[in-house]
């Protein structure tokens, strides 16, 4: 099976993959689990666990940030750390994917709150 074990997508990427007007759950045709990042609207976790498709929302606390650079990458890193640290047999479990999404949210929040230093040229 050449499908990914876990698919990360922004809301726009997910819509492009499944097609306009199609439900996000159609992402599960690409793999058994997906995390859809929606910025300040949080994330959607999709998983096929024990033959049952599940969808749940992971809300976020709104953070005012002037620069969101790196927040999506930080989300991916935090989620992957939790997901990849679990035994392979547990990686499709909805509880693990929820923990992974929460870890991703925390990592993105740290990125958004971090002070930015400007690169001086010259």
C-alpha positions, 0 to 999 in steps of 0.5 A: 500500500503506497498511501501515507499513514498520516496525511497533513493538509491545510483546509485549502489543500484538503479541498483541492484533494477531495474536490469542491463540495465534497466532504473532508472525510473523502481524504480517508481515501488517500490514507487511514488518517488525516489532520486538516489545519484550519489556522485560527479555526483549529484542526480537524482529525479524520481517522478510520479506526476499527473500520469506522470513520471518525471526525472530530474538531480540535479547537484552539485558543485564539492568539493575536499574531502579526506573523504566522510564519512557521506555525503550520510547520510547528503544528506538523512537528508537534503532531508528528512527535506524538504520532511517531512515538507511539507503537505502530499498532496505535497510530490509527487510534482516534485518541492518539490522533487527538493527542497528536493534534493537541501537541501540534496546537501547542507547538504552533502556539509557542511558535506564534508567541515567540519573539521575532528577531529581524535579520540585519543585512549589511 
